[in-house]
Amino acid sequence: MVVEKNAPLQPCNTFGIAARAQTLVRIHASSDVLAVLADPQLAPAPKFVLGGGSNIILTGDVKPVVLKMEIKGLRLVEETPKAWIVEAGAGEAWHDCVAWTLANGFPGLENLALIPGTVGASPVQNIGAYGVELQDRFESLDAIDLATGRTFTLDAAQCGFGYRDSVFKHGAPSDAVGADGLPRGMGLEGRAVITHVRFHLPKPWKPVLGYVDLERRMADENVQQPTAQQIFDWICEIRRAKLPDPAVVGNAGSFFKNPTVSPDQCADIIAREPRIVHYPMPDGSIKLAAGWLIDACGWKGKSIGKAGVYEKQALVLVNRGRGADSVTGGEVMTLAKAIQTSVYERFGIRLEPEPVVV
């Protein structure tokens, strides 16, 4: 267990916001979590779990004990006639995990290439892209109850996956514990830390296509049946063309969730805005493209302080400062709230931010 005091967090969040942690513990194994819970000073303190820092906005220094997840490991757990079961440590970089599965002959995650963050954060957010969500490839996860130190395992149903949602994003009564001492109820926010995640990659592999960008690549390269590696490569190229590299321009990826509306609501908006980008969903609702809504309100390329809207993709907010002159979390949230107000006033739609505000 490595404990750091007054630790800088600017290198630990992809937006590049300058902040510090009063106490930061680097977690390299499940035993490090147990050591924290056994420590007389660290155990009673509030905890904040930090992965790749790609989905957080820091609005000041962090007072809770920061558990920086750095558990590594990638392995094939089981192979059956119907699937490969692959396990990854929570501290593995998500994109590296996807690349490893393909390199070892276990396709299925290729549509989720180049999503920033760590493996441990993937089920929390139920990450998704290009027609695939984590829940579509999820087997189970291991976690530790921060109140009791007990290890427990959750399957997909127990994770309560939704659109960019899971039980790890909702609170629960503090006494929601079963007879076996494990957490119960529909909320584990702040109560558990994920240590390992397992993926169910189906056999035979089938490509997930249907997005315009992918269909355009198939046509341009005259490929009717792309391989998993080709889809991986195409999605990496598409994402790099649309989204800024956090190593160059600080950002947290897509800042707002794509809102969903009823068919009647959508028809009403289309009557006023015929060009609005929208997608029908399996449950009958209609998903609207948040980036299009923001762009229509004239925000692309605009800034408030050192917080700006990316010139190539209005859904992405960026850091226009650098180093000690970096953007503040307050500037980011001021810009986000101004965008929300504009979209609501024009379309009657309330945009919900994706990142966690700390």
Legacy VTK file of the C-alpha trace (Angstrom):
# vtk DataFile Version 3.0
C-alpha trace
ASCII
DATASET POLYDATA
POINTS 358 float
0.000 0.000 0.000
1.575 3.259 -1.183
0.218 6.353 0.607
0.906 9.881 -0.680
0.042 13.146 1.082
-0.959 16.378 -0.679
-0.751 14.502 -3.987
-1.237 16.429 -7.268
-4.260 15.242 -9.240
-3.668 17.197 -12.446
-1.869 14.192 -14.025
-4.696 11.943 -12.814
-7.611 13.561 -14.683
-7.838 13.810 -18.465
-9.318 17.325 -18.335
-6.019 18.471 -16.812
-7.665 20.403 -13.968
-5.211 21.361 -11.233
-6.250 19.985 -7.832
-4.712 17.994 -5.000
-5.676 15.038 -2.837
-5.064 15.359 0.888
-4.381 11.601 0.906
-3.913 9.314 -2.101
-3.451 5.540 -1.868
-2.207 3.603 -4.899
-4.099 0.305 -5.073
-2.067 -2.419 -6.817
-3.967 -5.433 -5.432
-7.173 -6.285 -3.587
-5.063 -6.670 -0.444
-4.236 -2.937 -0.615
-7.947 -2.124 -0.257
-8.130 -4.383 2.798
-5.023 -2.676 4.213
-6.756 0.703 3.879
-9.812 -0.636 5.686
-7.603 -2.014 8.460
-5.697 1.243 8.951
-6.961 3.160 12.025
-6.598 6.541 10.307
-7.705 5.676 6.771
-10.547 3.291 7.580
-13.043 5.799 9.051
-12.382 8.484 6.402
-14.658 8.952 3.358
-13.275 7.333 0.204
-13.158 8.416 -3.442
-12.298 5.797 -6.073
-10.237 7.121 -9.001
-9.501 5.183 -12.178
-8.207 6.905 -15.314
-9.814 10.218 -14.384
-11.502 10.435 -17.787
-15.009 10.987 -16.469
-14.550 13.464 -13.606
-14.552 17.237 -13.173
-12.610 18.397 -10.120
-14.005 21.624 -8.680
-11.454 21.812 -5.859
-9.050 19.786 -3.752
-10.309 16.325 -2.775
-10.719 15.765 0.957
-11.809 12.078 0.962
-9.072 9.456 0.762
-8.446 8.870 -2.944
-8.106 5.191 -3.888
-6.144 5.298 -7.166
-6.941 1.992 -8.863
-3.847 0.429 -10.447
-4.689 -3.295 -10.318
-3.296 -4.921 -13.475
-3.773 -8.286 -15.176
-5.369 -9.697 -18.335
-6.228 -13.379 -18.765
-8.542 -15.866 -20.423
-10.583 -17.391 -17.599
-12.563 -19.922 -19.608
-13.362 -20.929 -23.165
-16.581 -22.715 -24.044
-18.197 -23.588 -27.382
-20.322 -20.449 -26.977
-17.934 -17.820 -25.595
-14.565 -16.668 -24.343
-14.584 -15.384 -20.740
-11.824 -12.816 -20.259
-10.840 -11.112 -16.984
-9.099 -7.763 -16.535
-7.805 -5.913 -13.491
-9.652 -2.700 -12.660
-6.526 -0.600 -13.222
-5.947 -1.711 -16.813
-6.459 0.998 -19.430
-9.697 0.179 -21.245
-8.308 0.609 -24.761
-5.295 -1.561 -23.940
-7.675 -4.262 -22.726
-9.639 -4.137 -25.998
-6.431 -4.318 -28.036
-5.202 -7.279 -25.959
-8.379 -9.288 -26.523
-8.092 -8.866 -30.294
-4.373 -9.648 -30.338
-5.097 -12.902 -28.500
-7.988 -13.985 -30.715
-10.938 -13.004 -28.476
-13.057 -10.552 -30.554
-16.187 -8.779 -29.353
-15.029 -5.519 -27.765
-13.754 -3.858 -30.964
-16.655 -1.367 -31.193
-15.568 0.024 -27.819
-12.034 0.860 -28.984
-10.315 4.064 -27.857
-12.782 4.869 -25.077
-10.681 6.556 -22.377
-10.541 5.378 -18.777
-9.884 2.150 -16.932
-11.553 -1.254 -16.923
-12.891 -0.748 -13.391
-14.862 2.314 -14.471
-16.427 0.598 -17.495
-19.320 -1.095 -15.659
-19.933 1.969 -13.481
-20.679 4.028 -16.570
-21.908 1.120 -18.725
-19.731 2.537 -21.475
-20.941 2.224 -25.037
-20.171 3.187 -28.632
-21.065 2.198 -32.199
-23.940 -0.088 -31.275
-22.325 -1.949 -28.355
-22.633 -1.296 -24.624
-20.596 -2.917 -21.892
-23.679 -4.791 -20.659
-23.753 -6.621 -24.030
-20.342 -8.168 -23.263
-20.451 -8.381 -19.481
-20.029 -11.570 -17.474
-19.407 -10.512 -13.842
-17.243 -8.378 -11.576
-15.528 -8.611 -8.209
-15.735 -5.781 -5.709
-14.968 -5.045 -2.075
-17.486 -3.590 0.357
-15.787 -0.494 1.800
-17.827 -0.766 4.990
-17.129 -4.395 5.860
-14.122 -5.421 3.768
-16.080 -8.341 2.313
-15.456 -9.344 -1.302
-18.524 -9.969 -3.449
-19.371 -10.776 -7.066
-22.138 -9.258 -9.205
-23.599 -10.525 -12.476
-25.188 -8.311 -15.142
-28.659 -8.324 -13.580
-27.266 -7.312 -10.188
-25.378 -4.403 -11.774
-28.658 -2.815 -12.885
-27.250 -1.541 -16.161
-28.977 1.314 -17.971
-27.922 3.989 -20.447
-24.596 5.201 -18.956
-25.879 3.918 -15.645
-25.463 1.151 -13.057
-25.963 0.440 -9.348
-22.575 2.063 -8.748
-24.039 5.477 -9.597
-26.871 5.322 -7.053
-26.885 5.524 -3.275
-28.662 3.166 -0.896
-29.581 3.156 2.804
-26.509 2.541 4.937
-28.174 -0.508 6.513
-28.856 -2.188 3.137
-26.820 -5.292 3.985
-27.916 -8.909 3.718
-27.642 -11.643 6.346
-24.317 -12.694 4.804
-22.894 -9.234 5.405
-22.793 -8.306 1.711
-24.355 -5.125 0.250
-27.989 -5.320 -0.762
-30.359 -2.922 -2.473
-30.123 -1.031 -5.730
-27.361 1.409 -4.859
-23.632 0.924 -4.305
-22.378 4.450 -4.909
-19.512 5.153 -2.525
-19.916 1.736 -0.884
-17.813 -0.525 -3.084
-14.622 -0.592 -5.122
-14.404 -2.793 -8.230
-11.213 -4.868 -8.440
-11.739 -7.173 -11.453
-14.154 -7.347 -14.401
-14.951 -10.355 -16.601
-16.290 -10.168 -20.151
-18.450 -12.636 -22.093
-17.321 -12.570 -25.733
-19.768 -14.661 -27.816
-18.931 -17.349 -30.358
-19.233 -17.315 -33.256
-18.159 -13.694 -33.522
-20.524 -11.434 -35.457
-19.716 -7.832 -36.447
-21.904 -5.046 -35.079
-22.343 -2.554 -37.910
-25.103 -0.174 -38.963
-23.527 3.163 -38.047
-23.071 5.581 -40.954
-19.344 6.038 -40.292
-18.735 2.293 -40.419
-20.900 1.783 -43.500
-18.971 4.571 -45.223
-15.670 2.846 -44.432
-17.005 -0.458 -45.789
-18.030 1.259 -49.020
-14.795 3.248 -49.374
-12.634 0.160 -48.907
-15.021 -2.193 -50.745
-15.250 -4.525 -47.737
-18.498 -6.459 -47.345
-17.516 -8.576 -44.321
-15.032 -6.688 -42.150
-12.933 -8.490 -39.565
-12.905 -7.497 -35.880
-9.458 -5.960 -36.380
-10.704 -3.861 -39.317
-13.628 -2.566 -37.234
-11.199 -1.785 -34.386
-8.889 0.124 -36.733
-11.740 2.029 -38.376
-13.249 3.090 -35.058
-9.849 4.253 -33.786
-9.442 6.378 -36.931
-12.985 7.762 -36.712
-12.673 8.659 -33.028
-9.252 10.271 -33.499
-10.656 12.422 -36.315
-13.606 13.596 -34.209
-12.280 13.750 -30.646
-9.237 15.522 -29.194
-6.426 13.494 -27.651
-6.488 14.220 -23.878
-2.677 14.135 -23.901
-2.778 17.172 -26.213
-6.061 18.925 -25.352
-7.566 18.251 -21.933
-11.118 16.885 -22.060
-13.447 14.300 -20.541
-14.838 12.903 -23.787
-18.553 13.311 -24.445
-19.708 15.756 -21.789
-23.483 15.293 -22.083
-25.678 12.220 -22.419
-27.795 11.917 -25.545
-31.329 12.665 -24.281
-34.280 10.414 -25.043
-37.806 11.643 -25.746
-41.157 10.132 -26.673
-42.170 9.850 -30.344
-44.693 12.666 -29.809
-42.020 14.920 -28.307
-39.701 14.115 -31.180
-42.388 14.855 -33.759
-43.003 18.214 -32.099
-39.296 19.099 -32.244
-38.984 17.891 -35.858
-41.882 20.155 -36.822
-39.757 23.093 -35.617
-36.297 21.695 -36.402
-36.565 19.283 -39.384
-32.798 18.636 -39.484
-32.466 17.389 -35.899
-30.430 14.170 -35.655
-32.433 11.399 -33.963
-32.386 7.599 -33.606
-35.272 5.227 -32.752
-34.580 2.999 -29.740
-35.746 -0.600 -29.143
-38.084 0.514 -26.332
-39.939 2.899 -28.655
-38.301 6.082 -27.396
-36.242 8.393 -29.601
-32.633 9.306 -28.821
-31.551 12.817 -29.808
-27.959 13.744 -30.648
-26.857 16.081 -27.860
-23.954 17.348 -29.983
-26.381 18.469 -32.685
-28.536 20.305 -30.120
-25.496 22.131 -28.736
-24.195 22.993 -32.195
-27.622 24.301 -33.224
-27.444 26.695 -30.278
-24.197 28.124 -31.643
-21.792 26.829 -28.999
-19.241 25.029 -31.182
-15.855 26.710 -30.771
-17.087 29.111 -28.048
-15.413 29.529 -24.634
-16.058 30.766 -21.116
-12.751 31.506 -19.464
-10.413 28.634 -20.297
-13.271 26.170 -20.821
-14.283 25.740 -24.434
-16.469 23.720 -26.801
-14.384 21.650 -29.217
-14.395 23.009 -32.775
-14.920 19.590 -34.380
-17.480 18.116 -31.960
-19.863 20.233 -29.888
-20.456 17.363 -27.453
-16.884 17.697 -26.131
-15.785 20.427 -23.707
-12.048 21.153 -23.660
-9.318 22.770 -21.568
-7.937 25.834 -23.371
-5.343 26.418 -20.642
-2.166 24.495 -19.901
-0.085 23.522 -16.887
-0.330 25.997 -14.022
-2.620 28.149 -16.185
-5.129 25.335 -16.589
-8.907 25.606 -16.655
-10.714 25.388 -13.325
-13.564 23.043 -12.551
-15.709 26.111 -11.898
-15.135 27.395 -15.435
-16.047 24.002 -16.901
-19.290 23.833 -14.944
-20.174 27.454 -15.761
-19.849 26.635 -19.462
-21.815 23.400 -19.039
-24.675 25.201 -17.280
-24.781 27.912 -19.963
-25.073 25.214 -22.644
-27.825 23.441 -20.697
-29.768 26.703 -20.438
-29.455 27.411 -24.167
-30.616 23.935 -25.166
-33.547 23.998 -22.761
-34.695 27.442 -23.878
-34.628 26.457 -27.567
-35.699 22.797 -27.501
-37.251 22.207 -24.071
-34.669 19.448 -23.504
-32.617 19.167 -20.313
-29.121 17.858 -21.027
-27.551 15.710 -18.335
-23.745 15.763 -17.887
-21.882 12.444 -18.131
-18.830 13.235 -15.927
-18.919 12.991 -12.146
-18.493 16.414 -10.546
-16.223 16.235 -7.486
LINES 1 359
358 0 1 2 3 4 5 6 7 8 9 10 11 12 13 14 15 16 17 18 19 20 21 22 23 24 25 26 27 28 29 30 31 32 33 34 35 36 37 38 39 40 41 42 43 44 45 46 47 48 49 50 51 52 53 54 55 56 57 58 59 60 61 62 63 64 65 66 67 68 69 70 71 72 73 74 75 76 77 78 79 80 81 82 83 84 85 86 87 88 89 90 91 92 93 94 95 96 97 98 99 100 101 102 103 104 105 106 107 108 109 110 111 112 113 114 115 116 117 118 119 120 121 122 123 124 125 126 127 128 129 130 131 132 133 134 135 136 137 138 139 140 141 142 143 144 145 146 147 148 149 150 151 152 153 154 155 156 157 158 159 160 161 162 163 164 165 166 167 168 169 170 171 172 173 174 175 176 177 178 179 180 181 182 183 184 185 186 187 188 189 190 191 192 193 194 195 196 197 198 199 200 201 202 203 204 205 206 207 208 209 210 211 212 213 214 215 216 217 218 219 220 221 222 223 224 225 226 227 228 229 230 231 232 233 234 235 236 237 238 239 240 241 242 243 244 245 246 247 248 249 250 251 252 253 254 255 256 257 258 259 260 261 262 263 264 265 266 267 268 269 270 271 272 273 274 275 276 277 278 279 280 281 282 283 284 285 286 287 288 289 290 291 292 293 294 295 296 297 298 299 300 301 302 303 304 305 306 307 308 309 310 311 312 313 314 315 316 317 318 319 320 321 322 323 324 325 326 327 328 329 330 331 332 333 334 335 336 337 338 339 340 341 342 343 344 345 346 347 348 349 350 351 352 353 354 355 356 357
